Amino acid sequence: MQENVSGIQNVMIEITGVHKWFGEFHVLKGIDLTVQRQERIVICGPSGSGKSTLIRCINRLEAHQRGRICVDGIELTNNIKNVERVRTEVGMVFQHFNLFPHLTILDNLTLGPIWARRTPKKEAEQKAMVYLEKVHIADQAGKFPAQLSGGQQQRVAIARSLCMDPKVMLFDEPTSALDPEMIKEVLDVMIELAGEGMTMIVVTHEMGFARSVAHRVLFMDDGRIVEGNTPEAFFNNPQHERTRLFLSQILH
């Protein structure tokens, strides 16, 4: 029994029987997933399988219609206060960087802490510089997003999320909009984050990243989690025919 209690305390995200529809389209079909603190999960699968919708439901960018999602013990419902509490704990990085083009890099990073957390400007700027240093881009603080490469902008987007001191980081195909030579610099930053114990859920086709960083790899298809396992078992001994087909198409 004691083991069970400590396990519950260690749960960061609990998703139970979650369904989601877009009109008539049933995009998530009974998702069950428990994510422990400091666990790193990679989700892969074909386009339209529900991967991005699932992680967007975790901070209520999309509302699920059936089932339960709890983040750090807070259930996501129509209660706006709960949604706001979860969003302060969950950082999200999209495939498109979503930086404000009219603000400098430093101002992009300080906006959230100043307005959402009431952090004094000087303190917010000091913290922003720490995170820009962490993603190896502190020398770009005074520039505007358009003056940076795609890889640099994505690293800025990661630093911006870190400035809110999240307990969980969600990545929605963070390298898919980047040129091949820029992908490594973003993945390197994510690998560093993983090494520091950040709880992470990453939707990606970067299977090298999945092998080296993930505790678990999940395969989604047609709105369901078809298979989930350690990277070694997932890649070396996939259990489902659909998983084997997918891996044969993306592993060269």
C-alpha positions, 0 to 999 in steps of 0.5 A: 500500500505504501508503494501505491501512495508514493506512486500517486505522489510521484504522478505529474500527469494523469489522463483517463479515458479521454475522448475528443471530437472536432465536429464529427471527427473523433480525434482521441478515442479513450486515451489512458496515460500516466506520466511520472515526475521527471519522466520523458516521453516521446510520442510518434505516429502518422499525421492525423493520429491525434498526437498534437491534439493530445498534448494540446489537451494537457494545457487546455489549448484544446478541451476534451469532451470526455474523461479526465486530465489531471496535471500535478493534482489539478483537474482540467475542467471548464474552471478557468482558475484551474486552467490558469494554474495548470498553464503556469506549470506547463511550458509548451513549445510549438513547431512554429516559434510564436515569438512577438516580431515587434519585441526584442528577444529579451522582451519576448522572454520577460513578458510572461513573468512580468504580466502573469507572475508579477515579477519585477522587470529587472528580476525578469530580465536577469532570469531571462538572461540566465535561460538565454545563456542556457540555450546558448543564445545570450548574445542575441538578447537585443535582436528581433526574431526576424534577425535570427535563424529558425534554430535560434528562434526555436531556442528562444521559444524554449527559453521563454517557456523556461522563464515561467519555471514550468514543472512540465515541458510539452514539445509539439514537433519542435524541429519539423519547421527547421532546416536539417542543419538547425535541428541538431542545435534545438535537440541538443538544448532539449537533451540538456533539459532532459539531463536536468530532470525536466518532465517532458512530453515530446511529439517528434519523428526524431527517432535518434532523440527518442532512443537517447532521451526517452524513458518511454516511446508511445506510438499513436494511430487513429486516435489511440495509443497503440503501443508504448515501451522503453526505447530499446524494446520499442525499436528492437521488438515492436509488438504491433504490426502497425508499429512495425510498418510505421518504423519501417517507413521512418527508419532508414 
